[in-house]
């Protein structure tokens, strides 16, 4: 299909065909990272700006590598030393940078809707790299890609998403993505951090981890986002780990189902998962990181190259 979108803000707005177009394109781009010379010319002459208003390691580095492997020039914006610290608005910041003739903004912000606001005020493309508790579309796309690559399909699979659903933009994007491609999504966690309205997105809710793990093809663990929690949602981290963490016994249940473990990172080792379990054969965590570059190459190419 011909790509028509200027921006990628979230998976809620994408069709099944659009999601599959990105995943299919990422297959060919993944091969580039296995070459001795990891660079191709599709975005030569284009300029990509990393506009990150929140700390990030994986996402920022992944986008930067993706852009450079497509031969784009990359500018990483340091908010702490910018005019934002003097009171300049994010729209004025984006407009001033766009005046330097850039082609794409990669935007991460603590406020939901910030990438959309920027997209509405600039002619350059905008890709959402995570906004508040709203969405993180490229994380979900790399998760979809990883599952499809490993299990050969998505339709009909059971995806169990465990943890801090309330504050997770990753959970929301994954629910949209997996349900649109035909998977059954179950979310699980303490009642205080699993909002009831999540069912309106197509996911089912359970507060029992054993029920969530039953017949799960993928167990997707979320980090407790304590930096976004304005009040005490949990009695203690130890209690959370006892009820919702993946220990040896629960890992055996995942093995019995031939299931896989995923995590968007960074991990709280010893809380949502026992440290050594994260390194075992059924863990796809590092594969997710590897696949993130190919998926982000695909999104960059479609938004500022193919379109």
LOTI-865167 format. One record per atom (N, C-alpha, C, CB): residue in one letter; x negated, y, z. Coordinates in steps of 0.02 Angstrom, whole numbers, padded with zeros to 5 digits, always signed. Glycine has a CB too. Example, Ala and Ser with C-alpha at 12.3 -4.5 7.8 and 13.67 -1.06 7.14 Angstrom:
! residues 2
A-00660-00284+00390
A-00615-00225+00390
A-00660-00165+00390
A-00565-00224+00452
S-00642-00112+00354
S-00684-00053+00357
S-00645+00002+00394
S-00704-00030+00286
END
This chain:
! residues 307
X-00042-00060+00000
X+00000+00000+00000
X-00044+00062+00000
X+00048+00000+00061
X-00018+00117-00028
X-00055+00180-00029
X-00045+00215+00038
X-00030+00226-00088
X-00100+00236+00068
X-00098+00268+00134
X-00079+00342+00125
X-00166+00261+00171
X-00029+00365+00162
X-00005+00434+00154
X-00013+00477+00216
X+00067+00432+00134
X-00033+00448+00271
X-00035+00486+00334
X-00100+00527+00340
X-00029+00439+00393
X-00092+00589+00362
X-00150+00631+00377
X-00182+00612+00443
X-00130+00704+00378
X-00139+00591+00490
X-00162+00579+00559
X-00143+00509+00583
X-00132+00632+00606
X-00177+00488+00635
X-00159+00426+00670
X-00151+00444+00744
X-00213+00368+00659
X-00089+00453+00765
X-00075+00475+00834
X-00055+00416+00878
X-00020+00528+00833
X-00018+00368+00851
X+00004+00312+00892
X+00032+00257+00849
X+00055+00335+00942
X+00038+00197+00879
X+00066+00140+00843
X+00143+00141+00843
X+00042+00075+00874
X+00172+00180+00887
X+00245+00185+00888
X+00271+00208+00821
X+00268+00233+00943
X+00235+00252+00787
X+00257+00281+00724
X+00238+00239+00663
X+00230+00350+00717
X+00193+00191+00671
X+00170+00152+00614
X+00218+00095+00598
X+00101+00125+00627
X+00224+00079+00534
X+00263+00021+00514
X+00220-00042+00519
X+00290+00030+00442
X+00252-00099+00514
X+00216-00163+00513
X+00167-00164+00455
X+00266-00222+00508
X+00188-00141+00396
X+00144-00141+00338
X+00083-00096+00348
X+00183-00119+00276
X+00093-00039+00380
X+00037+00007+00391
X-00014-00023+00439
X+00062+00074+00419
X+00011-00056+00492
X-00034-00089+00539
X-00074-00143+00503
X+00006-00119+00598
X-00040-00183+00463
X-00074-00238+00428
X-00123-00212+00376
X-00023-00284+00395
X-00109-00154+00346
X-00156-00123+00299
X-00222-00107+00334
X-00125-00060+00268
X-00218-00079+00394
X-00278-00062+00432
X-00316-00126+00449
X-00260-00023+00496
X-00280-00177+00474
X-00313-00240+00493
X-00346-00274+00434
X-00263-00287+00526
X-00312-00274+00377
X-00340-00306+00317
X-00403-00270+00294
X-00288-00308+00260
X-00401-00203+00296
X-00460-00165+00275
X-00518-00175+00322
X-00442-00090+00270
X-00503-00183+00387
X-00556-00193+00436
X-00595-00258+00424
X-00527-00194+00506
X-00563-00307+00393
X-00596-00371+00378
X-00657-00358+00334
X-00548-00420+00344
X-00648-00319+00281
X-00704-00306+00236
X-00756-00262+00267
X-00678-00275+00171
X-00735-00215+00310
X-00783-00171+00342
X-00824-00207+00395
X-00747-00111+00374
X-00798-00259+00425
X-00836-00295+00477
X-00900-00325+00448
X-00793-00350+00509
X-00897-00346+00386
X-00956-00377+00355
X-01015-00329+00351
X-00938-00403+00285
X-01000-00264+00346
X-01053-00214+00339
X-01099-00214+00399
X-01023-00144+00329
X-01070-00226+00459
X-01111-00225+00520
X-01157-00285+00526
X-01066-00222+00580
X-01151-00334+00482
X-01196-00392+00484
X-01255-00383+00437
X-01157-00455+00466
X-01255-00330+00398
X-01309-00319+00350
X-01372-00291+00384
X-01286-00272+00294
X-01428-00297+00350
X-01489-00266+00376
X-01485-00190+00372
X-01550-00292+00337
X-01453-00165+00319
X-01440-00093+00312
X-01365-00084+00322
X-01463-00065+00241
X-01347-00057+00380
X-01276-00054+00400
X-01245+00013+00378
X-01269-00063+00475
X-01244+00025+00314
X-01217+00089+00291
X-01190+00082+00220
X-01270+00145+00294
X-01131+00112+00208
X-01101+00116+00141
X-01079+00189+00130
X-01039+00066+00135
X-01067+00209+00068
X-01059+00280+00053
X-00988+00310+00051
X-01089+00293-00009
X-00934+00275+00068
X-00867+00303+00056
X-00853+00373+00085
X-00817+00257+00082
X-00883+00389+00142
X-00869+00454+00173
X-00929+00502+00170
X-00849+00445+00245
X-00972+00491+00121
X-01029+00536+00112
X-01004+00607+00099
X-01076+00511+00054
X-01030+00655+00134
X-01009+00725+00126
X-00952+00745+00172
X-00988+00736+00056
X-00922+00697+00207
X-00869+00712+00255
X-00899+00724+00324
X-00816+00654+00258
X-00865+00764+00364
X-00888+00779+00432
X-00835+00759+00482
X-00906+00853+00439
X-00855+00718+00531
X-00810+00694+00583
X-00833+00725+00650
X-00811+00615+00587
X-00784+00751+00688
X-00799+00783+00752
X-00769+00742+00809
X-00772+00856+00754
X-00812+00720+00856
X-00788+00687+00916
X-00769+00741+00967
X-00843+00639+00946
X-00704+00750+00977
X-00679+00802+01022
X-00652+00768+01085
X-00623+00845+00987
X-00697+00752+01131
X-00680+00713+01190
X-00677+00758+01252
X-00730+00656+01200
X-00616+00764+01280
X-00606+00803+01340
X-00605+00759+01402
X-00540+00842+01335
X-00618+00694+01393
X-00622+00646+01447
X-00685+00603+01438
X-00558+00601+01449
X-00712+00576+01492
X-00771+00533+01485
X-00754+00470+01444
X-00798+00513+01554
X-00803+00447+01406
X-00794+00386+01367
X-00861+00358+01347
X-00750+00400+01304
X-00867+00293+01347
X-00928+00260+01323
X-00912+00221+01259
X-00958+00214+01377
X-00870+00169+01266
X-00856+00124+01210
X-00823+00161+01151
X-00811+00068+01233
X-00769+00197+01165
X-00730+00227+01111
X-00771+00280+01074
X-00666+00259+01138
X-00804+00323+01111
X-00843+00377+01079
X-00901+00348+01038
X-00871+00425+01133
X-00937+00301+01067
X-00993+00270+01031
X-00969+00231+00970
X-01033+00224+01077
X-00913+00196+00978
X-00886+00156+00924
X-00865+00200+00865
X-00826+00115+00948
X-00831+00256+00879
X-00812+00301+00825
X-00873+00332+00791
X-00766+00357+00852
X-00923+00349+00831
X-00983+00380+00803
X-01019+00331+00757
X-01030+00404+00859
X-01026+00268+00778
X-01057+00218+00736
X-01016+00205+00673
X-01068+00153+00775
X-00949+00202+00682
X-00905+00189+00625
X-00913+00244+00572
X-00832+00185+00648
X-00913+00306+00594
X-00920+00362+00547
X-00988+00361+00512
X-00910+00429+00583
X-01041+00347+00550
X-01108+00347+00520
X-01117+00289+00472
X-01161+00345+00575
X-01086+00232+00486
X-01092+00175+00441
X-01053+00187+00376
X-01067+00112+00474
X-01008+00235+00376
X-00973+00256+00315
X-01007+00317+00283
X-00899+00271+00330
X-01065+00336+00310
X-01107+00391+00285
X-01079+00460+00298
X-01116+00383+00211
X-01033+00466+00346
X-01009+00533+00366
X-01058+00566+00413
X-00939+00527+00399
X-01056+00633+00415
X-01093+00670+00465
X-01050+00674+00528
X-01112+00742+00440
X-01082+00669+00587
X-01044+00666+00650
X-01068+00721+00697
X-01052+00597+00683
X-01020+00758+00724
X-01033+00807+00776
X-00999+00786+00839
X-01010+00879+00753
X-01037+00776+00893
X-01007+00758+00957
X-01002+00821+01000
X-01049+00703+00993
X-00942+00838+01019
X-00925+00900+01053
X-00931+00891+01129
X-00855+00924+01034
X-00972+00932+01161
X-00982+00929+01233
X-00937+00981+01267
X-01057+00941+01252
X-00882+00958+01296
X-00833+01003+01326
X-00863+01043+01383
X-00772+00964+01351
X-00907+01013+01422
X-00934+01046+01481
X-00974+01108+01464
X-00978+00998+01520
X-01003+01112+01404
X-01042+01170+01384
X-01007+01211+01330
X-01111+01148+01359
X-00942+01200+01321
X-00905+01235+01268
X-00865+01293+01296
X-00860+01187+01231
X-00832+01329+01251
X-00789+01385+01272
X-00726+01363+01306
X-00772+01427+01212
X-00711+01297+01304
X-00654+01271+01341
X-00663+01285+01416
X-00645+01195+01329
X-00725+01281+01439
X-00739+01295+01509
X-00729+01368+01527
X-00811+01274+01526
X-00723+01410+01476
X-00711+01482+01487
X-00637+01500+01479
X-00752+01523+01438
X-00596+01450+01465
X-00524+01462+01459
X-00496+01459+01389
X-00509+01527+01487
X-00537+01443+01339
X-00513+01437+01271
X-00465+01378+01265
X-00571+01431+01222
X-00410+01385+01227
X-00362+01330+01219
X-00390+01276+01173
X-00295+01357+01192
X-00361+01216+01179
X-00385+01162+01136
X-00369+01176+01062
X-00353+01096+01157
X-00314+01212+01049
X-00296+01229+00980
X-00347+01278+00951
X-00225+01258+00976
X-00365+01329+00990
X-00415+01377+00966
X-00482+01344+00956
X-00421+01435+01016
X-00500+01298+01001
X-00562+01261+00993
X-00562+01222+00927
X-00573+01213+01052
X-00507+01186+00915
X-00502+01146+00853
X-00503+01190+00791
X-00439+01103+00855
X-00467+01246+00793
X-00464+01291+00735
X-00533+01321+00720
X-00414+01346+00747
X-00569+01339+00772
X-00635+01368+00761
X-00684+01317+00732
X-00663+01395+00826
X-00679+01255+00756
X-00722+01203+00727
X-00701+01187+00656
X-00720+01139+00770
X-00635+01185+00643
X-00611+01171+00575
X-00635+01225+00526
X-00535+01167+00575
X-00642+01286+00550
X-00666+01341+00507
X-00736+01328+00481
X-00664+01407+00545
X-00771+01280+00512
X-00837+01260+00488
X-00831+01204+00435
X-00880+01235+00546
X-00769+01194+00411
X-00755+01147+00356
X-00768+01074+00374
X-00796+01166+00296
X-00740+01053+00430
X-00744+00982+00449
X-00683+00946+00423
X-00749+00974+00527
X-00685+00880+00422
X-00633+00840+00390
X-00589+00801+00438
X-00663+00794+00341
X-00615+00786+00498
X-00578+00743+00543
X-00597+00756+00616
X-00589+00669+00527
X-00547+00757+00660
X-00558+00762+00731
X-00539+00695+00764
X-00517+00820+00762
X-00584+00669+00806
X-00568+00612+00849
X-00555+00642+00918
X-00627+00557+00850
X-00494+00638+00943
X-00474+00675+01003
X-00457+00629+01060
X-00415+00721+00987
X-00490+00639+01117
X-00470+00607+01180
X-00455+00662+01230
X-00526+00558+01207
X-00398+00655+01264
X-00378+00707+01312
X-00338+00676+01369
X-00337+00762+01278
X-00342+00704+01428
X-00306+00679+01486
X-00232+00694+01483
X-00335+00707+01549
X-00212+00741+01439
X-00141+00760+01433
X-00109+00725+01374
X-00135+00837+01426
X-00054+00691+01386
X-00017+00657+01333
X+00008+00710+01284
X+00041+00615+01361
X-00001+00697+01220
X+00023+00743+01168
X-00029+00791+01142
X+00080+00781+01195
X-00087+00795+01174
X-00139+00842+01152
X-00162+00829+01079
X-00199+00837+01198
X-00175+00766+01059
X-00194+00755+00989
X-00139+00776+00940
X-00211+00682+00978
X-00076+00766+00958
X-00021+00786+00915
X-00019+00862+00906
X+00045+00761+00943
X-00030+00898+00961
X-00031+00971+00958
X-00086+00995+00912
X-00039+01001+01028
X-00145+00966+00918
X-00200+00985+00874
X-00184+00969+00802
X-00265+00949+00895
X-00155+00909+00790
X-00139+00888+00722
X-00090+00935+00688
X-00109+00818+00723
X-00044+00963+00727
X+00006+01009+00700
X-00023+01078+00684
X+00063+01017+00749
X-00084+01091+00707
X-00113+01158+00699
X-00176+01160+00656
X-00127+01186+00766
X-00197+01102+00631
X-00255+01100+00586
X-00238+01061+00524
X-00317+01070+00622
X-00274+01074+00470
X-00263+01036+00408
X-00308+00974+00405
X-00276+01080+00347
X-00360+00971+00447
X-00403+00912+00450
X-00364+00854+00481
X-00467+00927+00492
X-00387+00793+00468
X-00356+00735+00498
X-00372+00731+00572
X-00380+00671+00462
X-00326+00701+00610
X-00335+00692+00682
X-00321+00619+00699
X-00288+00740+00724
X-00368+00587+00734
X-00359+00519+00758
X-00359+00521+00834
X-00415+00471+00730
X-00307+00493+00863
X-00300+00492+00936
X-00346+00438+00966
X-00227+00479+00956
X-00392+00460+01009
X-00437+00414+01043
X-00415+00403+01115
X-00509+00440+01041
X-00352+00417+01129
X-00324+00408+01196
X-00300+00474+01225
X-00376+00377+01242
X-00234+00477+01239
X-00207+00539+01268
X-00164+00523+01328
X-00166+00578+01215
X-00189+00543+01387
X-00152+00533+01449
X-00129+00461+01457
X-00092+00579+01452
X-00066+00453+01475
X-00035+00387+01481
X+00008+00371+01420
X+00007+00382+01545
X-00006+00403+01363
X+00036+00396+01304
X+00014+00337+01260
X+00034+00460+01262
X-00040+00346+01221
X-00062+00293+01176
X-00138+00294+01166
X-00027+00299+01108
X-00163+00237+01144
X-00233+00229+01123
X-00232+00183+01063
X-00280+00200+01183
X-00212+00210+01004
X-00196+00167+00947
X-00254+00125+00921
X-00172+00209+00892
X-00315+00153+00918
X-00369+00113+00890
X-00390+00056+00936
X-00429+00157+00875
X-00380+00064+01001
X-00393+00008+01047
X-00344-00049+01032
X-00387+00030+01121
X-00281-00032+01024
X-00231-00084+01009
X-00245-00116+00941
X-00160-00054+01010
X-00266-00076+00892
X-00280-00104+00826
X-00339-00153+00829
X-00296-00048+00776
X-00390-00137+00867
X-00447-00184+00873
X-00426-00246+00912
X-00507-00150+00907
X-00379-00238+00959
X-00354-00297+00995
X-00314-00342+00948
X-00310-00275+01054
X-00271-00311+00907
X-00233-00350+00858
X-00279-00386+00810
X-00185-00303+00819
X-00330-00350+00787
X-00378-00379+00741
X-00414-00439+00772
X-00430-00326+00720
X-00434-00431+00835
X-00470-00485+00870
X-00427-00547+00879
X-00494-00460+00938
X-00364-00536+00898
X-00318-00593+00908
X-00304-00627+00841
X-00251-00569+00939
X-00291-00588+00789
X-00276-00618+00724
X-00336-00657+00697
X-00255-00564+00674
X-00396-00629+00708
X-00457-00663+00684
X-00469-00728+00722
X-00518-00616+00692
X-00457-00727+00788
X-00473-00785+00830
X-00419-00839+00825
X-00481-00763+00902
X-00355-00820+00824
X-00301-00869+00825
X-00268-00878+00757
X-00250-00848+00875
X-00288-00838+00708
X-00262-00847+00641
X-00194-00817+00628
X-00259-00919+00626
X-00163-00790+00679
X-00096-00760+00671
X-00080-00718+00733
X-00042-00815+00661
X-00026-00681+00729
X+00001-00644+00786
X+00074-00662+00798
X-00006-00568+00775
X+00110-00672+00745
X+00181-00688+00751
X+00191-00753+00791
X+00213-00695+00682
X+00235-00750+00840
X+00251-00809+00880
X+00207-00819+00941
X+00247-00868+00838
X+00153-00781+00949
X+00109-00788+01006
X+00140-00756+01068
X+00040-00758+00992
X+00119-00780+01127
X+00138-00748+01190
X+00078-00708+01215
X+00162-00801+01243
X+00089-00643+01224
X+00037-00598+01249
X+00057-00575+01319
X+00026-00537+01200
X+00017-00592+01369
X+00031-00572+01437
X-00015-00514+01455
X+00022-00631+01487
X+00014-00455+01469
X-00025-00396+01487
X-00018-00386+01562
X-00001-00332+01447
X-00075-00388+01598
X-00074-00390+01671
X-00107-00328+01700
X-00110-00453+01696
X-00073-00296+01748
X-00107-00242+01785
X-00069-00177+01788
X-00172-00229+01754
X-00105-00122+01782
X-00079-00055+01792
X-00043-00031+01729
X-00135-00006+01812
X+00016-00055+01718
X+00055-00037+01658
X+00074+00037+01659
X+00118-00082+01652
X+00091+00061+01717
X+00117+00130+01725
X+00069+00182+01696
X+00129+00144+01798
X+00004+00174+01709
X-00044+00225+01689
X-00082+00207+01626
X-00092+00237+01745
X-00064+00152+01593
X-00104+00126+01538
X-00078+00146+01469
X-00108+00052+01542
X-00117+00187+01434
X-00102+00203+01364
X-00117+00142+01320
X-00143+00264+01341
X-00166+00101+01340
X-00183+00041+01303
X-00123-00007+01303
X-00245+00006+01333
X-00091-00015+01360
X-00033-00061+01365
X+00022-00038+01317
X-00006-00064+01437
X+00036+00026+01316
X+00090+00051+01273
X+00075+00040+01199
X+00102+00125+01286
X+00015+00056+01178
X-00003+00044+01108
X-00002-00030+01090
X-00072+00073+01092
X-00025-00072+01136
X-00024-00144+01122
X+00046-00172+01120
X-00065-00180+01175
X+00091-00147+01162
X+00160-00170+01159
X+00190-00154+01091
X+00202-00139+01216
X+00181-00091+01069
X+00207-00072+01003
X+00177-00117+00948
X+00192+00002+00988
X+00111-00126+00950
X+00077-00163+00897
X+00095-00236+00895
X+00004-00156+00905
X+00091-00270+00952
X+00104-00341+00953
X+00177-00357+00938
X+00084-00370+01021
X+00223-00318+00964
X+00294-00332+00951
X+00311-00320+00878
X+00338-00288+00996
X+00282-00269+00847
X+00296-00255+00777
X+00270-00310+00731
X+00265-00189+00756
X+00217-00345+00754
X+00190-00400+00714
X+00218-00468+00736
X+00115-00401+00719
X+00270-00467+00778
X+00307-00529+00792
X+00286-00568+00853
X+00302-00572+00736
X+00244-00540+00896
X+00224-00576+00957
X+00275-00564+01013
X+00154-00554+00980
X+00275-00609+01061
X+00316-00601+01122
X+00270-00571+01175
X+00347-00671+01147
X+00288-00514+01202
X+00246-00479+01251
X+00278-00479+01319
X+00232-00406+01228
X+00239-00501+01368
X+00261-00502+01438
X+00213-00459+01478
X+00264-00576+01466
X+00239-00413+01518
X+00196-00372+01561
X+00206-00393+01633
X+00211-00297+01551
X+00153-00388+01673
X+00155-00412+01742
X+00110-00369+01786
X+00133-00485+01746
X+00134-00356+01846
X+00096-00318+01894
X+00139-00303+01954
X+00069-00253+01863
X+00113-00268+02004
X+00154-00248+02061
X+00212-00203+02038
X+00110-00212+02114
X+00270-00208+02069
X+00328-00167+02048
X+00314-00092+02047
X+00386-00180+02094
X+00268-00069+02089
X+00253+00003+02093
X+00217+00029+02031
X+00212+00017+02154
X+00184-00015+01993
X+00147+00008+01934
X+00170-00027+01870
X+00072-00004+01944
X+00232-00053+01871
X+00263-00080+01810
X+00330-00044+01801
X+00272-00158+01815
X+00333+00008+01760
X+00395+00045+01751
X+00449+00005+01715
X+00382+00109+01713
X+00510+00009+01739
X+00565-00030+01710
X+00578-00011+01637
X+00628-00020+01750
X+00566+00052+01619
X+00582+00074+01551
X+00536+00043+01499
X+00576+00150+01546
X+00485+00006+01521
X+00440-00026+01474
X+00478-00079+01433
X+00380-00058+01511
X+00533-00105+01461
X+00574-00154+01425
X+00605-00125+01362
X+00628-00182+01470
X+00616-00059+01362
X+00645-00026+01303
X+00597-00029+01243
X+00662+00046+01319
X+00533-00041+01256
X+00483-00047+01203
X+00481-00117+01173
X+00415-00027+01229
X+00516-00164+01205
X+00519-00232+01178
X+00481-00283+01220
X+00492-00233+01110
X+00452-00262+01276
X+00416-00309+01319
X+00462-00335+01375
X+00353-00276+01350
X+00446-00393+01400
X+00482-00421+01458
X+00439-00411+01520
X+00498-00497+01447
X+00472-00404+01577
X+00438-00390+01640
X+00443-00449+01687
X+00465-00327+01673
X+00387-00465+01719
X+00387-00512+01775
X+00338-00485+01827
X+00369-00585+01753
X+00352-00499+01890
X+00307-00478+01943
X+00267-00537+01970
X+00346-00444+02000
X+00276-00595+01938
X+00242-00656+01960
X+00188-00674+01909
X+00294-00715+01968
X+00126-00674+01929
X+00071-00687+01883
X+00074-00757+01854
X+00005-00677+01918
X+00091-00807+01894
X+00095-00875+01869
X+00147-00881+01813
X+00113-00924+01925
X+00202-00845+01819
X+00253-00845+01766
X+00225-00812+01703
X+00316-00807+01789
X+00188-00758+01711
X+00158-00724+01653
X+00107-00768+01618
X+00126-00658+01675
X+00069-00807+01656
X+00017-00850+01627
X+00045-00911+01593
X-00031-00871+01681
X+00106-00930+01610
X+00137-00990+01581
X+00141-00985+01505
X+00207-01001+01611
X+00106-01031+01470
X+00107-01035+01397
X+00079-00973+01362
X+00178-01046+01373
X+00040-00932+01398
X+00012-00872+01368
X-00046-00889+01321
X-00011-00823+01423
X-00043-00863+01260
X-00098-00872+01213
X-00154-00822+01226
X-00072-00865+01141
X-00135-00763+01250
X-00183-00711+01266
X-00164-00680+01333
X-00185-00656+01210
X-00212-00675+01377
X-00203-00641+01442
X-00243-00577+01439
X-00225-00687+01503
X-00208-00522+01435
X-00240-00456+01426
X-00241-00420+01493
X-00202-00414+01371
X-00300-00411+01521
X-00308-00381+01587
X-00320-00306+01581
X-00364-00415+01626
X-00289-00268+01625
X-00297-00196+01627
X-00334-00175+01690
X-00229-00161+01622
X-00372-00122+01683
X-00406-00093+01741
X-00356-00053+01783
X-00465-00048+01718
X-00365-00056+01848
X-00327-00012+01892
X-00353+00059+01884
X-00332-00035+01967
X-00312+00103+01857
X-00336+00171+01841
X-00326+00217+01900
X-00299+00198+01778
X-00369+00209+01949
X-00362+00247+02011
X-00372+00322+02000
X-00411+00222+02062
X-00409+00341+01947
X-00419+00412+01934
X-00355+00447+01911
X-00473+00421+01881
X-00306+00407+01886
X-00242+00437+01865
X-00187+00429+01917
X-00220+00407+01799
X-00200+00391+01969
X-00149+00378+02020
X-00149+00434+02071
X-00161+00310+02054
X-00093+00471+02072
X-00087+00529+02117
X-00061+00509+02186
X-00042+00581+02086
X-00041+00448+02194
X-00016+00424+02258
X-00037+00351+02267
X+00061+00432+02264
X-00026+00324+02326
X-00045+00256+02340
X+00008+00207+02314
X-00056+00245+02415
X-00009+00172+02259
X+00037+00123+02230
X+00024+00053+02257
X+00030+00124+02154
X-00034+00043+02290
X-00053-00023+02314
X-00072-00020+02387
X-00111-00051+02272
X-00058-00074+02423
X-00078-00076+02493
X-00153-00083+02500
X-00042-00134+02529
X-00184-00124+02457
X-00257-00131+02458
X-00280-00165+02394
X-00281-00172+02520
X-00344-00153+02375
X-00372-00185+02316
X-00378-00261+02327
X-00440-00156+02300
X-00392-00281+02389
X-00398-00352+02404
X-00332-00388+02392
X-00422-00363+02476
X-00277-00356+02414
X-00212-00387+02404
X-00195-00391+02330
X-00157-00348+02442
X-00211-00337+02292
X-00199-00338+02220
X-00237-00396+02188
X-00220-00271+02189
X-00301-00403+02206
X-00342-00456+02177
X-00314-00525+02193
X-00414-00450+02202
X-00289-00533+02254
X-00261-00598+02275
X-00200-00617+02234
X-00244-00596+02349
X-00157-00566+02219
X-00094-00580+02185
X-00100-00576+02109
X-00041-00532+02209
X-00144-00534+02083
X-00145-00521+02011
X-00213-00528+01978
X-00119-00451+01999
X-00264-00545+02016
X-00330-00555+01987
X-00338-00625+01958
X-00383-00543+02039
X-00382-00632+01909
X-00395-00697+01878
X-00453-00729+01916
X-00411-00691+01802
X-00437-00780+01956
X-00487-00818+01992
X-00496-00886+01959
X-00468-00826+02067
X-00532-00930+01990
X-00548-00995+01959
X-00485-01036+01946
X-00595-01034+02005
X-00439-01036+01993
X-00377-01076+01985
X-00335-01050+01927
X-00336-01074+02050
X-00329-00984+01922
X-00289-00956+01868
X-00325-00962+01801
X-00273-00882+01882
X-00391-00961+01802
X-00428-00972+01741
X-00415-01042+01713
X-00503-00961+01754
X-00409-01091+01758
X-00394-01159+01736
X-00326-01162+01702
X-00396-01207+01796
X-00278-01123+01725
X-00212-01121+01692
X-00218-01092+01622
X-00161-01080+01734
X-00260-01041+01614
X-00271-01011+01548
X-00304-01063+01502
X-00315-00947+01553
X-00353-01100+01529
X-00386-01153+01490
X-00336-01206+01468
X-00443-01185+01530
X-00292-01224+01513
X-00242-01276+01498
X-00198-01255+01439
X-00197-01290+01560
X-00184-01191+01434
X-00144-01165+01378
X-00185-01150+01316
X-00107-01102+01400
X-00251-01162+01320
X-00298-01144+01267
X-00294-01069+01253
X-00281-01183+01202
X-00284-01031+01306
X-00277-00959+01300
X-00344-00922+01302
X-00232-00932+01354
X-00341-00857+01287
X-00400-00815+01287
X-00389-00755+01333
X-00417-00791+01216
X-00445-00729+01359
X-00443-00671+01403
X-00469-00610+01365
X-00485-00683+01467
X-00433-00554+01373
X-00455-00491+01342
X-00453-00435+01394
X-00410-00473+01281
X-00491-00383+01381
X-00495-00326+01427
X-00520-00266+01387
X-00541-00340+01489
X-00489-00207+01394
X-00511-00149+01355
X-00573-00115+01382
X-00456-00098+01352
X-00593-00131+01445
X-00651-00101+01476
X-00636-00028+01498
X-00710-00102+01428
X-00673-00004+01546
X-00723-00040+01585
X-00690-00086+01637
X-00770+00009+01620
X-00722-00141+01653
X-00694-00189+01700
X-00709-00170+01772
X-00720-00258+01685
X-00662-00183+01816
X-00675-00182+01888
X-00688-00255+01908
X-00614-00151+01929
X-00750-00276+01902
X-00767-00345+01917
X-00751-00361+01990
X-00842-00359+01902
X-00720-00419+02000
X-00702-00439+02067
X-00633-00415+02088
X-00752-00414+02115
X-00601-00374+02046
X-00533-00350+02062
X-00483-00382+02014
X-00528-00272+02058
X-00484-00362+01950
X-00438-00394+01902
X-00465-00460+01875
X-00423-00347+01845
X-00530-00471+01883
X-00559-00533+01858
X-00623-00548+01897
X-00574-00530+01782
X-00633-00612+01915
X-00696-00632+01946
X-00753-00621+01897
X-00692-00706+01970
X-00808-00597+01922
X-00862-00573+01879
X-00885-00625+01828
X-00920-00553+01921
X-00898-00686+01849
X-00926-00735+01803
X-00876-00758+01750
X-00950-00795+01841
X-00810-00754+01765
X-00759-00776+01718
X-00759-00732+01655
X-00690-00776+01751
X-00777-00669+01664
X-00778-00623+01607
X-00829-00642+01554
X-00792-00553+01632
X-00878-00685+01573
X-00931-00704+01525
X-00918-00772+01493
X-00998-00704+01561
X-00865-00805+01510
X-00855-00874+01486
X-00828-00878+01415
X-00809-00911+01533
X-00824-00939+01390
X-00808-00950+01319
X-00739-00923+01299
X-00811-01023+01304
X-00692-00923+01346
X-00624-00901+01328
X-00616-00825+01332
X-00573-00935+01373
X-00669-00790+01346
X-00667-00717+01349
X-00683-00687+01281
X-00717-00691+01402
X-00640-00640+01259
X-00650-00606+01195
X-00673-00534+01205
X-00585-00608+01154
X-00695-00517+01265
X-00708-00448+01283
X-00762-00416+01239
X-00727-00443+01356
X-00818-00450+01229
X-00871-00422+01188
X-00852-00423+01114
X-00936-00459+01199
X-00812-00472+01093
X-00788-00474+01024
X-00743-00413+01010
X-00750-00539+01010
X-00705-00393+01060
X-00664-00333+01052
X-00708-00272+01037
X-00622-00320+01116
X-00763-00266+01073
X-00808-00210+01063
X-00838-00211+00992
X-00866-00210+01116
X-00860-00270+00971
X-00887-00277+00903
X-00835-00259+00851
X-00912-00349+00892
X-00775-00284+00858
X-00722-00272+00809
X-00699-00200+00808
X-00664-00317+00822
X-00710-00164+00863
X-00689-00094+00866
X-00722-00052+00813
X-00705-00066+00934
X-00784-00067+00795
X-00818-00027+00744
X-00785-00037+00676
X-00892-00046+00739
X-00770-00100+00658
X-00738-00115+00593
X-00669-00082+00588
X-00732-00190+00583
X-00630-00087+00642
X-00563-00058+00642
X-00566+00018+00636
X-00525-00079+00706
X-00613+00048+00671
X-00619+00122+00668
X-00648+00144+00601
X-00663+00147+00725
X-00689+00104+00570
X-00710+00118+00501
X-00649+00119+00454
X-00762+00066+00476
X-00604+00070+00464
X-00544+00067+00423
X-00499+00127+00433
X-00505+00003+00438
X-00489+00148+00496
X-00445+00205+00509
X-00476+00270+00482
X-00431+00212+00584
X-00542+00278+00488
X-00574+00337+00461
X-00569+00339+00385
X-00648+00339+00483
X-00581+00281+00354
X-00578+00279+00281
X-00508+00295+00255
X-00599+00210+00256
X-00457+00267+00288
X-00389+00278+00265
X-00366+00350+00275
X-00341+00231+00302
X-00384+00380+00332
X-00359+00448+00346
X-00396+00502+00308
X-00365+00461+00420
X-00462+00494+00297
X-00498+00548+00263
X-00532+00527+00198
X-00550+00577+00308
X-00529+00462+00183
X-00560+00438+00121
X-00509+00419+00069
X-00604+00380+00135
X-00471+00366+00083
X-00423+00339+00034
X-00365+00386+00022
X-00396+00272+00058
X-00343+00421+00074
X-00284+00464+00066
X-00297+00520+00016
X-00263+00494+00132
END
